[in-house]
Amino acid sequence: MRKLIFTFFLIFLASVVSAQAKPLAAIIVSDDHYHADTLFPELAPWLEENYGIGTVIIHGHGGGDFENMDRLKDADVALLFIRRISPKAEQLEMFKDFLKAGKPLIAFRTASHAFSLSFDGTKKPEPGYAEWREFDALVLGGNYHNHGPNDQGTQVETMEAAENHPIFKGVDLKPYHSSGSLYFTLPIDEKATLFQTGTVFERTEPLTWLRTDPWGGKVLYTGLGHWDDFKDERFRKMVGNAILFLCGEEGKE
């Protein structure tokens, strides 16, 4: 009888620990162009308070030598905001290993050219550092090749696919204007689920989409991520919901 009671106690204890467990999001950032170096770490306490999400900041401070990269292996999901960086070769391999394990990724704005030092490939990394020029097409399913005028921003429209999706639970779906220029991303993965489009001067491009990478991991990419977006409740809720969804939990308001 005592053994039975003890067994039930262990089961109960395991269920309590499981219920208290929260997803851990690794925020990988090295981008001073859109102030993400400051704004993304500042978003971490908001995610904890409003969504119960733990975070670890893996910071490159504008370069390719990242603090805390060894913590990536403990994370449930990675959030990537990097612009034209060649990381240390061993750190880039750690990021690739994370993806090859089938773990999910949320990539923001300049992540479409995260590991490409230049458009044409003429700029080369320093010894010990590495590029990953195929990242956009291979992992994100995109095709970044330019952007619209910086002073015009982007008219954001949310598609029907987002209406009942957990990533957009509690998010205002009405069209709105983002201060960030429109990224030109066509064509994207034909199997991707398109959630949002952006328009400038009657040119419309995919803006936010969900797809599966070659290793079976879910990847959400969004061209949003201008510094004004970080103040926007729609953007913040989308990020929080996406983390929970990609970690196997339902998004919440």
C-alpha positions in Angstrom: 0.0 0.0 0.0 2.8 2.4 0.9 4.5 1.7 -2.4 1.2 2.5 -4.2 0.8 5.7 -2.3 4.5 6.6 -3.0 4.0 5.9 -6.7 0.9 8.1 -6.9 2.9 10.8 -5.1 5.7 10.7 -7.7 3.1 10.9 -10.5 1.5 13.9 -8.9 4.9 15.5 -8.3 5.9 15.0 -11.9 2.6 16.5 -13.1 3.1 19.6 -10.9 6.7 20.1 -12.2 5.4 19.6 -15.8 2.6 22.1 -15.3 5.1 24.7 -13.9 7.6 24.2 -16.7 7.7 27.1 -19.1 9.2 27.3 -22.6 12.7 28.7 -22.9 13.3 31.1 -25.8 16.8 31.8 -26.9 16.9 35.4 -28.3 19.9 35.5 -30.7 20.5 39.1 -31.6 23.2 41.2 -33.3 21.7 44.1 -35.2 22.2 47.7 -34.4 20.5 48.8 -37.6 17.0 48.5 -36.1 18.0 48.9 -32.5 17.2 45.2 -31.9 20.4 44.9 -29.8 18.5 46.9 -27.2 14.9 46.4 -27.9 14.8 42.6 -28.1 16.4 42.1 -24.6 13.9 44.7 -23.3 11.1 42.6 -24.7 12.2 39.6 -22.6 10.6 40.7 -19.3 7.3 41.4 -21.1 7.3 37.8 -22.5 7.9 36.5 -19.0 5.2 38.6 -17.4 2.5 38.1 -20.0 3.2 34.7 -21.4 5.2 32.9 -18.8 8.1 32.5 -21.2 11.7 32.1 -20.0 14.4 33.8 -22.1 18.1 33.7 -22.5 19.8 36.4 -24.4 22.5 35.3 -26.9 24.1 38.6 -27.8 26.6 39.5 -30.5 26.7 43.2 -29.8 26.9 44.0 -33.5 29.5 41.3 -34.2 29.8 37.6 -34.7 31.2 36.5 -31.3 28.0 35.7 -29.3 27.7 35.6 -25.6 25.9 32.5 -24.1 25.7 30.5 -27.4 26.3 27.4 -25.3 22.8 28.0 -23.8 21.1 27.5 -27.1 21.1 23.7 -26.6 18.8 24.2 -23.6 16.2 26.3 -25.5 12.9 25.1 -26.8 12.7 27.8 -29.6 15.2 30.3 -31.1 14.4 33.9 -32.0 16.8 35.3 -34.5 17.4 39.0 -35.3 20.8 39.3 -37.0 21.9 41.5 -39.9 24.8 40.6 -42.2 26.9 38.8 -39.6 29.5 36.1 -40.0 29.5 34.3 -36.6 32.4 32.3 -35.2 32.4 29.1 -37.2 31.8 26.9 -34.2 28.9 29.1 -33.0 27.3 28.9 -36.4 27.6 25.1 -36.2 25.8 25.2 -32.9 23.0 27.1 -34.4 22.8 24.6 -37.3 22.8 21.7 -34.9 19.8 23.3 -33.1 17.9 23.4 -36.4 19.0 20.0 -37.4 17.5 18.7 -34.2 14.1 19.8 -35.5 13.7 22.7 -33.0 11.6 25.7 -34.1 12.7 29.1 -35.1 11.2 32.6 -35.3 13.2 34.9 -37.6 12.7 38.7 -37.8 13.3 41.2 -40.6 17.0 41.3 -41.3 17.3 37.5 -40.5 16.6 37.1 -44.2 20.2 38.2 -44.7 21.5 37.2 -41.3 24.6 35.3 -42.4 25.4 36.9 -45.7 28.0 39.7 -45.4 27.1 41.2 -48.8 24.5 40.9 -51.6 27.0 39.6 -54.2 29.3 37.5 -51.9 32.3 39.7 -52.5 32.8 40.4 -48.8 34.4 37.5 -47.1 34.5 36.5 -43.4 37.6 36.8 -41.2 39.5 33.6 -40.5 37.6 31.5 -37.9 34.2 33.0 -38.9 31.7 31.7 -41.4 28.8 32.7 -43.6 25.6 30.7 -44.4 24.4 32.4 -47.6 21.8 29.6 -48.3 20.0 30.3 -45.0 17.2 32.5 -46.4 16.1 30.0 -49.1 16.9 26.8 -47.2 15.6 27.6 -43.7 13.2 30.6 -44.0 11.8 29.7 -47.4 12.3 33.3 -48.6 14.1 35.2 -51.3 15.1 38.6 -49.9 16.6 40.7 -52.7 15.8 44.4 -51.9 13.4 46.6 -50.0 11.1 49.5 -50.5 11.7 53.2 -49.6 12.5 53.7 -45.9 10.3 56.7 -45.7 7.2 55.0 -47.0 6.9 52.1 -44.5 4.6 49.1 -45.1 0.9 48.7 -45.3 0.3 45.5 -43.4 -2.7 43.2 -44.2 -3.5 40.0 -42.4 -4.7 37.1 -44.5 -7.6 34.7 -43.8 -5.2 31.9 -42.8 -4.4 33.9 -39.6 -8.0 34.5 -38.5 -8.3 31.3 -36.4 -4.6 30.5 -35.9 -3.1 30.4 -32.4 -0.3 32.7 -33.4 -2.8 35.5 -34.0 -5.1 34.8 -31.0 -6.1 38.2 -29.5 -4.2 40.1 -32.2 -6.0 43.0 -34.0 -6.3 41.8 -37.6 -7.3 45.1 -39.2 -4.9 46.5 -41.8 -2.4 49.0 -40.4 0.8 50.8 -41.3 4.3 49.8 -40.1 7.2 52.2 -40.1 9.5 49.6 -41.5 10.3 49.5 -45.2 8.8 46.6 -47.2 11.2 43.7 -47.8 11.0 42.2 -51.2 10.8 38.4 -50.6 9.1 36.8 -53.6 9.1 34.0 -54.4 8.7 32.2 -51.1 8.2 28.5 -50.4 5.0 27.4 -52.2 4.2 25.2 -49.2 4.4 28.0 -46.7 1.3 29.3 -44.9 1.1 33.0 -45.6 -0.3 35.1 -42.7 0.5 38.7 -43.7 1.4 40.7 -46.7 3.0 44.1 -47.0 2.3 46.7 -49.7 4.1 49.9 -50.8 3.3 51.8 -54.0 0.9 49.1 -55.1 3.6 46.5 -54.8 2.6 43.6 -52.5 5.0 41.1 -51.0 4.8 38.2 -48.5 5.5 39.6 -45.0 4.8 36.8 -42.4 4.7 33.1 -43.1 5.0 29.7 -41.5 6.8 26.8 -43.0 8.7 23.6 -42.2 12.4 23.5 -42.7 14.4 20.5 -44.2 14.9 19.0 -40.7 11.2 19.0 -39.8 11.3 22.1 -37.6 8.6 24.8 -37.8 9.9 28.2 -38.9 8.0 31.5 -38.6 9.5 34.4 -40.6 8.2 38.0 -40.5 9.5 41.1 -42.2 8.3 43.1 -39.2 10.8 44.3 -36.7 11.3 48.0 -37.2 12.0 49.7 -33.9 8.4 51.1 -33.8 7.1 47.5 -34.2 8.5 46.6 -30.8 6.1 49.1 -29.2 3.1 47.7 -31.1 0.8 45.3 -29.1 0.0 43.4 -32.3 3.7 42.6 -32.9 4.3 41.7 -29.2 1.3 39.4 -29.0 2.2 37.7 -32.3 5.7 37.0 -30.9 4.4 35.7 -27.6 1.7 33.5 -29.2 4.2 32.2 -31.8 6.6 31.0 -29.1 3.9 29.1 -27.3 2.5 27.7 -30.5 5.9 26.5 -31.7 6.6 25.0 -28.3 3.4 23.0 -28.5 1.2 25.2 -26.4 -1.8 27.2 -27.5 -1.3 31.0 -27.9 -3.2 33.2 -25.4 -4.1 36.7 -25.1 
